Amino acid sequence: MSQPPQPCLFVDIGSVITKAVLFSREKNGFRLTGRQECLTSDRSINHIYNSLNLSPELTEVLISYSPKVKVGVAEEGVPEGELIGNLCQSLVQKENFIIMEIGAGKSWLWRGINGRCESNLVEYGVGGGARRAVRGFASEAKLARWLTEQVTYQEVGDYVGNKSIFPWQLPDTQRALFLEQALAREILTEFGFVDWDIINRVILGGAVLAGVPAWCQLVLMFLDGTSAEGVNEVWVDQCGLLPFLSRLGEDSETFLVCLGTTVALSHRQKAGSVLGRFFLDWGLDEEMEVVLKSGDLIRVPLSKDQECAMKVELAGDVELRGFNPEVKLKGGEVGLVIDARGRPLIKPKVSEEGRKLVKRWKEALK
């Protein structure tokens, strides 16, 4: 008689929220069978077991915990950074990458370049770390510039204060959602320089990024915050599995969501100036020709099962960093996004004109 699949429980204890993902280890790999979340406390693990009807003696368990977790909450766990470090060592053998994760109290950047890995932890987040972020670099004005409606700096400050005191509260209005996303944009900016010429893959994680109402919003947050240049394949850790992907082996990519490919031109041309032409071929009768003008933000709905060959003709003062015309571009949940707004990206101003600009960017990627 064959043995029943063994339950495998992965628990990530954050400073605010504890997330658990249950798999069954089967002959052909891992199968996702359940998820559970609760507020972090010294009873989080027991709550998870009870909610998922699990017996500790019959379950394989791996626990990760955030640097912000209090002593005693995760005595049997492994630091989150150590587990993601194991993932990075595995990934860097295949390609150059960056991982960006924004949490409630802190945020991480991991780089894997030419066989070597490094990490950068910043003491900012969108929950308890929100006030530190605003005091440190993300002023009320910097957050307000990403909104499509007029707000006072006092209203922005009140939001940040409440979020710092009650980090587990989810945005309950569109304004709160956009403010949280604005804070995420500024944290992405704070990660600093990335040599986009040699990056093959970007992986985004953390609830504020993985929990967006629409994936198009996440791609725009990524482009706005990082000012990414060149060609980048973008993925997201929707299930919060980053610390555990190295344990999933060959199944790991199954649990990431591919959003598609971003193509961002580097230039400083005036809005409306013609930058060049793109020729896209994904198996139709004719190539798709796109004439690009400065300021354009274009989405091509290329599905996750499609790839696209691309040729470019650019003006002499326009650059597409890291582009290899021999490599086909991967589609995804968003598709192919061409960003001709220029680099470095000029951030919108806190004005009626700036709000119209932000609204136009969001409309372009719907």
N, C-alpha and C positions, 0 to 999 in steps of 0.2 A: 504493500500500500504506500502511495506517495505521501510525503510529509506536507502539511499545509504550509503556505507561504509564511515566512517569519516577519512579524511586524518590526519596522525600523523607524524609530522616532527621532527626529531632529528638533531640538529646542534652542531657540536663539533668545537669550535674556537681555533685553535692552534696558536702558535707564528708565524707561517709562512703560513700554509694552513688551510682554513676552509672547513670542510667536512660536507655534509648534506645527510641524508638518509630518504627517504619518505616511510611510510608504510600506508596501509589502515587497520583500525581497523574493523575486520569482526566478524561474529558470532563465528567462530571457532578459532579465534586468530588473529595474525598480519600477513600481507602479504607484502613483500618487493615490492615496485612499482617504485622506482626511486632513483638515486644517483646523486650528484653534488659536485664539488670541485671548489674552487677559492682561490686566494691569500687573506690573512687576511687583512682587512681594516675596516674603520668605515662604509663601505657600503656593507659589506659581506652579511648581512642578506637580504637586499633588492635585491641583485644580486641573491641570492638563490631563493627567492620568484618568481622573474621574470623568471629565467631559468626553474623552474618547473611549471610555470603557476598556482601559488597558490594565494589564497586570504587569507590574515592574519586573517580575521574575521571568516573564515570557517575551520580553521586548528588548531589542537591541536599541540602546539609547546613546545619543551624542549631544552634549550640551555645549553651546558657546555663550559667552557673555561679553558685554560691552565693558570698556575701561571705566565707565561711569557707574557700574553696578556696585552696590554696597557689599562689603565683606559679609559673608554668611548666606547670601542669596543664591550663589552659584558655586558652592564649595567643590562640587564634583565636575565642574565644567572646564573647558579649555578657552583661553582668551580668543575673542573673535579675530583679532589681528593675526594670531598664529595660524588659525585655520585658513584664513584668506591668503596668508603668505604661502601656505602649501599649494593652494589653487594657482597662485601666480607662478610658482616654480614650475608647475605643470604646463601652464599656458605659454610661458616665455620660450619653451622649447619648440613651439610651433610658429609663433608670430609675435610681433610687437603689439602691445596693447596698453590701454589705460582703463582703470576701473574707478568710477566716482560714485561714492555712496554718501548720501546726506541723511543724517539721523536727527533725533530730537535734541540731544545734548552735544554731539560732536559729529564730525564728518571726516571721511577718509579719501585720499587719493593714492592709488597704487599704480606704479608704472612698471612695465616689463619691456626692456629695450635691449636688443642684441644679447640675449642670454642672461641679463642681470635684472634684478628686481629691487625696487625701493618703494617706500611708503611715506606718506605725509599726513599726519593727524592734525586737524585744526579744531580748536575748542569752540566751535560754533555749530549751531543746529537750528531747526525750525520749531523747537519746543522750548525746553529749559535753556538751550543755548541761544535763543533768539535775542534776548536782551544784550548778551555779550557781543553778538554780531553787530547790533545797531550801535553799541558804544564803541566797538572796535573799528568798523569800516563801513557798515551798511547803514548810513544815516536814513532818517525818515524821508528825506528828499530823494535818495537813491531808490527807495522802495516805491515811492509815489510815482516815479517816472514810468513804471511798468504798468500802470493802471489805465483803464479806458474811461474812467469817470473821475471827476474832481473830488479830492478829499483834502482835509486839513492835516497838517503834520501832527496835530494833537490826536486826531483819529488814528493815524498810523501808529503813534506811540502807545495809545491805549490798546490797540490790537497786540502789539509786541509784548506789552506788560502782561496782559491776560494770558497770552500763549506761554509766557515764561512761567507763570504761576500754575496754569492748568494745561500742561503740555499734551495731555491725552485727548483734549477736545478736538473733534474734527471740524473743519470749516462748515458753518451752517448757512452761509450766504455766499453769493458770487463774489462780493467784495473781499470777504475773508479768504476765499479760495485764491483769488488773484494776489492778495497780499502775501499769502504763504508761498505761492509760486514766485513772486517777486523776490522774497527773501532767499529762496533756493537759487535764483539767478545770480544774486550777489555772492552767495557762497561759492558757486561754481567759478565765478570770477576770481575769488580769493585763492583758489587752488594754484593760480599762477601760470607760469610759462609751460607750454607743452610743444615739443617739436613735432608738429603735425605732419611734416614730410615723411616720417618713418613709422607712423602709427597705422596699423592695419585694422584694429577693432577697438571699439569703445563699448564698455559695459556700464550701465547706469543702475544704481540701486538705492534703497531707502524708500520709506513709505511715501514721502512727498513726491518722489519721481515715479515710483512704480504704481502709485494710486491715483494718477491723473484720470479725469473723466474720459479723455480721448487721447490716443497716442500722438496725434498731431500736436497737441499742447506740449508734450514732453520733448518732441524733436525741436520745437521752437524754443523751449526753455534751454535746451542744450546749446543751440546755436547762439542765442542771445547771451547766455552766461559765459560760455567758454570762448566765444569768437573763433570757433574752430575753423581751420583753413584746409583747403584741399579736399581730398576724397576720403570719407570715413564711413565704415560700416558700423551701424549703431544697434546695440542690443540692450534689453532691459531685464533685470531680475525681478519678474512679476511676483514670484512666490516667496521672496525673501530667503533664498537658498544660498546666497553667496558663500557663507562660511562652510557650507556642506558640499559644494559642488565637487571638490576633489575626492570626496568619498563615493560619489555617484559614478565615477569613472567615465566610461564611454557614453553613459546615459546623460551626462551633465548638460550638454547643449540642448537636449530635449526639453529641459525645464527653463530655458531662457527664451525670450520672445525677440525675434528679429524685427526691428522697425524699418529697416531698409538702409539706404545709403544717402549721405549728405554730400553735396558738391558745392563748396564755398570758394568763390573767386576773391583773390587779393587785388585790390585796386583802390584808388582815391579819386575816381571820376565823379563829376557832377551828376545829380539825379537826372535820368533820362538819356544820358550819353550811351551810344551803342558800344557794347563791349566785345561783341563777337557772335558766333553762331555755334550751336551744339547740334550734332546729328546723332539721333538715338535709334538703335535697331534692336528690337526684341522679338523678331520673327514675323512681323507684319509684311504685307506686300511692299510697302514703301517705308523708307526711313522717316522718322519724325524730325523735322527741322525746327529749332527754337532760336529765334533772334533775341539775344539778351541785352537788356538795357540796365544801366546802373539803378539800383533800388529794387529790381525785380526779386520776387520770392515765389518760386514756381514749384508746384507739386505734380509729379507724374505718377499716377496710381499703378505702380509696378508691384504685382503680388509676390508673396513669399516664395512661390514656385517658379518665378520668372527671373531671368537675368537679362542684362541689357549691355550691348556694346555701344561705346560712345566715342565719337570723334569731335574735336573742337578746333575752331578757328578763332583765335583771340587777337585783339588789338595788341600792339607791341608793349604797352605799359600795363597789361593785365596778365596776372599769373594764376595758374591752377597748380598749387603745390602738391607734389607727390603723386601726380597723375600718371598712370601707366596705361596707354591705349590698348595694350594687349590683354588687360585684365577686365573681364566683364563685371558690371556692377550688379549687386544683389538687391532684389526687391524685398518687401516685407509688409508689415501691417500698415505702414504709412506709404512706403514706396520710395521713389527717388525725389529728393528735395534739392533744388538748385537755388543757392543763395547768392544773389548778385548785389547785396547791399554794401559790399566793400569791407576791407579789413585794413587796419583795425576798425571794428564796428563802432560807428558813432551812436552812442546811446541817446534815446529820446530825452527831450527836455520836459520839465514839469510845466506844461502849458497846454492850451487848447490844441495847438498844432502838434505837440508831442503825443497827446492822447489820440488824436486822429491817426497818427502814424502807427501807434501800437495796435489800434483797432484794425488798420489795414493789413498789418502783418498777420494778425490772428485770422482774419478773414481769408487771407491767401492760402493758409494751410488747413482749412476746414475740409 
